[in-house]
């Protein structure tokens, strides 16, 4: 995949074959698919193009039953569509315990997007650990996910923010490169876990060429909608990091957007369900949303909430088509409860996150969700 470093033209698209076909074995009309794919750098782009090229037909030999490449292509397309339709299905949650050094990571709370009322408050370690226990209990006992808990490490005071060090989609885990050098050691434990889950592990800095070129990327700046990625360009994530993500997940469009209403993209928005974006009603968040709407080729429902903290939720499609939403409780986001109730037929799981919020984190910061089951039909 070719990714450009500057948005100079809407027409310099590079093509790559999505389905390889041996043309020497073909004798009747079938089709090969070729699609264009590239990073959308913060402005409206030409939609991803699907081109059908007529090639020679398939030939069966030795009287064996043989499927045509067209059928093969249609089956692959069906599988891809099924993967999109099952957005929100997860089997595992990876979390990391809250260390005794919680709150000593040296993050600038105001810059990090800490909640205004709590930015100057002292964190309560015991309360943070209790809140972490409630979150993990909800994921395991109520949602039904298999929980993988990495032990806390006092030498890594921010390591509980496990979302930042990996982006996982399908069978691939991209190990990211946090902005702060002190945080990069957090990735090792997560790398071991995703490897044990038999995911394909991609390391930033180990991609083609072996040099990430100063790329920084943190998972809390990455919103995956089930159809595409939005990457927030912030103090923690840069354009080169977004390019590495686009090179890793080539089956999806990747668009960069400015983070106007918070220090990280997922401080102001999250997925509240398939094709539903929950977003803060702040002026900055509205600017980011307008950019997302200009860049996307898909149509999303938008649910605006009055408080930034309420915009970060965890959505999981559970057994028997049951929709779970972990969200901040009324004590923390009293003005947003009415808006969230517009999500009909959901099982709402209020989950406190006030102590992590004092450090600029949110509910999704504390977990990585993985789907190791693939149900196509």
GULUMMI-805946 format. One record per atom (N, C-alpha, C): residue in one letter; x, y, z. Coordinates in steps of 0.05 Angstrom, whole numbers, plus 5000, padded with zeros to 4 digits. Layout:
% GULUMMI-805946
aXYZ...
% end
This chain:
% GULUMMI-805946
x501749765000x500050005000x501750255000x501050444984x502550694983x501050904998x502451045016x501251255032x502751515027x501251725020x502551975014x502952135040x504952295041x505452455065x504152725065x503052805042x501653065042x499353045023x497053175030x494653155014x494653344990x496353284971x496653474949x494753414926x493753174924x492053104901x490052894910x487652914899x485652714904x485752484884x487652484866x487552294845x490052124843x492052164861x494452004859x494151744876x492251584868x491551344883x493351114873x494250954892x495850724885x494050474887x494350294868x492650064867x494149814877x492649644891x493849394898x491749174896x492548944889x490648724885x489748614912x487048594915x485948474940x485648174938x485148074914x484847794909x486647704887x488547524893x490347434872x489047204857x489247214830x488147004813x490246914793x490446654790x492346544771x491046544744x491746734727x490446774701x491046544682x493146394687x493846184668x491945954670x490345944691x488445714695x485645794688x485246014674x482546114670x481646094640x479046024637x477946004609x475246124604x473546194624x470946334620x470946594636x469146774628x469247044641x468847034671x470747134686x470347184714x471547464720x471647534745x472647804751x474747794772x476647974770x478648014790x478048284802x478448314828x477948564841x480548704848x480548964842x482849134849x481749374863x482849444886x481849674900x484049874906x483350124908x485250324915x484950384945x487150444958x486950494987x489250674995x488650875011x490751055021x489651205045x491551325059x490851485082x489551745074x487451825088x486152075083x487252275103x488752455094x490152635112x488552895118x486552865135x485253095146x483653265127x482753155105x481053305087x479353105070x477153195058x475553005042x477252885020x476852625016x478452474997x476552344977x477752264955x476352094936x475651834949x473151734947x472351484960x474151254950x474351044967x475750804959x474350694934x475950634914x474850544888x474950244885x472750134877x472649844871x472449814841x474449684829x474449654800x474249354794x472549284776x472249004767x473548984739x475548804738x477048764713x476348484702x475348474678x474648224666x477248074658x477447824667x479647664660x478647394649x480447214642x479746964629x478346784649x476846584638x475246404655x476946184668x475646054688x476945844703x476645574689x478645404691x478545144678x478844924698x476944734698x477144504716x478744284702x480344134717x482043924706x481543664720x482043444706x481843174718x479043114729x477043234717x474243184725x473743244754x475443404767x474943474795x473143724796x471543734816x469843964819x471644204827x471144434813x472944654817x471344914819x471845074840x470445324843x471845544827x470245704814x471345924798x472446144816x474346294806x475346524821x473146724828x471046744811x468846914817x467446834843x466946564845x465746464869x467546514893x470146474889x472046524910x471946814919x471846994900x471647274906x469147344921x466847224912x464347284925x464247184954x465546954959x465646844986x467347025003x469647114992x471347295008x469847555014x468347654995x466847904999x464747865021x463447625021x461447565041x462747555069x465047435070x466447425096x467147705106x468147875087x468748155095x466348305105x464048265091x461648395100x460748295127x461048035131x460247925157x461948035180x464548075174x466248195195x465248475202x464448635182x463348905187x460848885204x459048695197x456448675210x456748585239x458848455246x459148355273x460748555291x460748805284x462249005300x461148995329x462949005347x462249005376x462348735389x462848525373x463048255385x465948215394x466248145419x468848095430x468747845448x471047725451x471147485468x472947525492x474947705490x476947745511x477148045517x477848095542x478648375550x481348355564x483248515555x485848535567x485948785584x486648745610x486848975628x489548945643x490249165656x492649165673x492049295699x492849175721x492249265747x493249545753x491949675772x492749945781x495049925800x497450035794x499750005812x499650195835x501350145855x501550315878x502650595871x503950605848x505050865838x502951025821x500450935822x498351075807x498351375812x498351525791x498251815793x501051945794x503151785792x505851895794x507251885767x505751875745x506951835719x508052085706x507652305719x508852555708x507252675686x504752575681x503052695660x502052975669x502153165651x500953425657x497953395655x496553425677x493753355677x492053535659x492753795659x491253975642x491653915613x494153865605x494753795577x493653525570x493553345589x492653075584x489653055581x488253265587x485353255584x483953175609x485053225632x483753155657x481253305660x479253185673x476753315677x477053565693x475953795685x476554055697x476154055727x473953945737x473353955765x475253785782x476653605769x478353415784x481253455778x481953645759x484753665750x486653715773x485753875792x487553945814x487253765838x485453565837x484953395860x487053185863x487353085887x489252865892x487852605886x489252425872x488052165866x487951995891x485951825892x485551635914x486151355904x488451245911x489350985901x487350765907x486450755932x484550535940x482050555924x481050805920x478550835904x479050755875x481350835864x481950765836x482050455833x483150315852x483250025851x480549905853x478750025870x476049925872x474549965846x474850195834x473550255809x474550065787x477050015787x478249815768x476949545772x476549465797x475249205802x472449195792x470949415795x468149425785x468149395755x470049535741x470149515712x470749235703x472749105715x473448835706x471248635713x469948685736x467748505743x465448525723x464848765714x462748805694x463448665668x465948695659x466748575634x466648275635x467348165658x467447875660x464747755667x463447855688x461047725698x458547805684x458348065676x455848155664x455948145634x458148225622x458348215593x459147935583x460647795600x461447515593x463947485578x465747685580x468347655566x470347505583x472247375569x474447245583x476447475590x477047495616x478747705625x481647615628x483447765616x486347725618x487447965633x488347915658x489248135674x492348115677x493648325668x496548345671x497148465698x498948355713x499548465740x500548755738x499848905759x500849185759x503849195763x505049405753x507949445755x508449725766x509349735792x509850005804x511950165789x513650035773x515750185758x514550315733x512050245727x510650355704x508050475713x508050715724x505750825737x503350875719x503750905692x501550945674x500750695659x501850465667x501350215651x498550115652x496950215671x494050145672x492550255648x493750455634x492450565610x493150385586x492150145588x492949935569x492049985540x489950145537x488950205510x491050345493x492750495506x494650665491x496750505476x497450265485x499850135475x499249925453x496749905445x496049715423x493449795409x493349745384x490849765368x490249495357x487949375364x487349105356x484849105339x485148985316x482848945298x483148675284x481048505287x481148235275x483448075287x485047955270x487347795279x489947945282x489848205280x492348365280x492348555304x494748565316x495148755338x497548925331x497049185329x499249375324x500149485351x502749425358x503849525382x504749815377x503650005391x504050285385x506550395397x506950655393x509350795403x508451045417x507951025444x507051255458x508951495456x507851735459x509351975456x511551995477x510951935502x512951955523x514751705524x517351755524x519251525523x518851345547x518151455570x517851295594x515651085591x513751135574x511450955571x511950725552x514050735537x514350525516x514950255527x515950235551x516449975564x513849835571x511649985572x509049865578x508149655558x509249675534x508249505512x509149215514x511249155529x512348885529x510348685540x509148745562x507148555574x504748515555x503848725543x501648705524x502448545500x504848585490x505848425467x505848125473x506648055497x506547765504x503747655504x501847805515x499147705516x497947675489x498147875471x496947845445x498347625428x500847585433x502247355420x501147095429x500547065455x499346825466x496546775455x495246995447x492546965435x492746905405x495146865395x495746795367x494947015348x495047265357x494647495339x497247545323x496947655300x499247745285x500148015297x502548025306x503548255320x505248425301x504548675299x506048875283x507249075302x509749135299x511049325317x511649585301x510949805313x511750065301x514750085303x516050145281x518950145280x520049895268x518349685266x519149435253x517749395226x516349605217x514949585191x517049595169x516149585144x517949585121x519849825123x522449775122x524449985125x525549995152x524149885172x525149865199x525450125214x524250345204x524550595217x521850735218x520750785242x518150905244x518251205239x520651315234x520851595225x519751795245x520051745271x519051925291x516051895296x514851675286x512051625290x511351595319x509151725327x507951675353x504951615349x503951425364x501151345362x500351225389x498051315399x496851205423x494051125417x493250895428x490650775421x488250955429x488651125449x486351295457x485951525437x487651545416x487151725394x485951575369x485251325372x484351165350x481451075355x479651155336x476851065338x476350885314x475750625320x474950445299x471950415299x470650455276x467750465275x466550195266x468250005259x467249755247x467449775217x467750015206x468050055177x470550195169x471650355187x473950515181x475250615207x477650725205x479050845228x479051145226x478651275248x479351555251x481651585270x483651735263x485951775281x486152065288x486052125314x486252395323x489152495323x489652715311x492352835311x492453015336x494152945355x494153075381x497053105390x497353175415x500053195427x501352925430x499752705427x500752435431x500952265406x499552355385x499452205360x500052385337x501852305318x502452475296x501652345269x502052495247x501252385221x502752135214x505352125221x506851885214x505751635229x504851675253x503551455267x501051355253x499551545243x497151475228x497851325203x500051405190x500851255165x501650965172x502950925194x503650655202x501150495207x499150605220x496650465224x495250395198x495350585179x494150535153x495550305138x498250295141x499750085128x499149815141x498449815167x497949565181x495149455175x493149635174x490349545170x489449635143x490449505122x490149595095x487249545084x485649385098x482949335088x481049565096x481949755111x480149965121x481250245114x479450425108x480250705104x481150815131x483050985130x484151125154x484151425149x482751565166x482551865163x483651995188x485152205184x486252365206x484452605211x484052665236x482352895244x483753035267x483453305268x484653455290x482953405316x484353385338x482953355364x482453635374x480053735370x479454015377x478254045405x477053835416x475653865441x476853715464x479253625462x480453475484x483253395477x484653285496x487453205491x487752965474x485652795473x485652545458x482952515444x482952375421x480452345406x478252215423x478951995437x476851855451x476251975478x477352215484x476352375506x473752505499x473252535473x470852675464x468852505448x469652265441x467752095426x468451795429x466451635423x466851345423x464551215407x464650955404x462450815390x460450725411x457950805406x455750715424x454150485412x455250375391x453850145378x454650145349x453749945334x454349945305x453250195291x455050345278x454350585263x453250805281x453850795307x452951005325x455351135340x455751385336x457951525349x456851695372x457851655396x457251825419x459352045420x458552295421x460552505421x459652735439x461652875450x461153105467x459853325452x458253485465x456953705453x458553965454x461053945461x462754175463x463354285435x464154545435x464754665409x467054525395x469154455410x471454325398x470654055386x469053905401x468153635391x466453665366x464853875365x463253915341x465053965316x467254115320x469054155298x470253895288x471053725308x472253465300x470153295286x467653305295x465553145282x465053245254x465053505249x464653605222x466853495203x469253485213x471453385196x470953085191x470152935211x469652645207x467452605186x465352775187x463152745168x464052805140x465852995137x466953065110x468652835099x470052695116x471952495107x470752225102x468552155115x467451885114x465751845089x465651595080x463851515059x461351365070x461151355097x459051205110x457251405125x454951305132x452951465147x452751355176x453151525195x453051455223x450851605238x449651475257x447951615276x449751745296x449051995304x450652145323x448952195348x450052125371x448752185397x450452375412x449552625415x451052825429x450352825459x452452845475x452052855505x453353115515x452153225536x453153485546x455953485558x456753255569x459353245584x461353075569x463853175568x465953035554x466352745564x466352715591x466852455603x464752245594x462252335590x460152155582x460452055553x462052195537x462352125509x464151875506x465451795527x467151555525x465651325537x464851135521x463350895530x464750645519x463950415530x464950165519x462550005510x462349955484x460149805473x460949515467x459349325475x459849045468x457248915460x457348775438x454948605429x455248335442x453648275461x453948025476x452347795464x452147585480x450647355471x447647425467x446347265449x443547305443x442947595434x444847705418x444447975406x443948185427x445048155451x444548345473x446648565472x445748815473x447549045471x448149145499x450749145505x451749255531x453149515527x452649705545x454149955544x455150025572x457850025575x459050115599x459450415597x458450565616x458550855615x458950975642x459651235643x460051365669x457351395683x457351365710x454751365724x453651645728x451251665738x449951925741x451352105760x452751995780x454252155799x456552305785x457552195764x459852325750x458952485726x456752405713x455752545689x452752575691x451752735709x448852745714x447252855690x448453035674x447053165653x446752995628x448252765627x448352605602x446552355603x445452295626x443952045628x441552035610x440152255608x437752265591x438452205562x440652325553x441552285525x442251995520x443651865538x444551585535x442051405534x439951475548x437651305548x436251295521x437051455502x435951445475x436851195460x438951065470x439850815459x437950595469x436050515452x433950335460x434850045462x433649905481x434049615485x436949545492x438249735505x440949675514x440949585544x442949435551x443449385579x445649585588x444849775605x446749985613x448149895639x450849925638x452449855661x454050095671x452950245690x454350485700x456950395713x459150515705x461850435715x463450685721x464050715747x465450955756x468350965746x469351205741x472051235730x473251505739x472351595763x473051865771x476051905776x477351695787x480151725794x481951725769x481351545750x482751545725x482151805709x479751905712x479052155699x480652385708x481552385734x483252595744x485952605729x486652385716x489152365701x488752375671x486352455663x485752495635x484952235621x484352025636x483651765623x480551735624x479651525610x476751465609x476451165611x473951075610x473350785613x474950615593x474950705568x476250535547x479250525551x480350725566x483250725571x484250475586x482450345601x483150135619x482949855607x482249825581x481949555570x482549555541x483349325531x483549255503x481649025497x479949055478x477948855471x478848695447x478448435448x479448255427x477248055420x477047995394x475147795384x476747565373x476747335386x478147105376x476246895364x473646965362x471746795348x470946935322x470646775301x469846885276x467446735265x465046855270x462546735261x461646885236x461846755213x461346895188x458446885179x457046665186x454246645176x452546535199
% end
